[in-house]
Amino acid sequence: MNTTEFINRNSADFMILATIIGSVVMFGGAAVLAMGWAFRHRQFENFQQGAQSIFGPDEPIGETTDEFPRVVSDSCDP
């Protein structure tokens, strides 16, 4: 391996490593900012109310009104 190939290889390795480390730092910073926003806006104070907010009069708490996967009948009998 001559000197030029060695420098080009190290340059490419450095760019890949810099991209990976930069991405980790960016995503980590975004996670810290998101957690800070959630604490400032009191998103972690009342989990029970948030868990029940998806239910309404058509689907009372504790009653199953739908199923997954839906069972489909193969018979053609009317």
ABEGO torsion letter per residue (X at the ends): XBAAAAAAAAAAAAAAAAAAAAAAAAAAAAAAAAAAAAAAAGAAABAAAAAAAABBAABBBGBBABBOBBBBBABABX
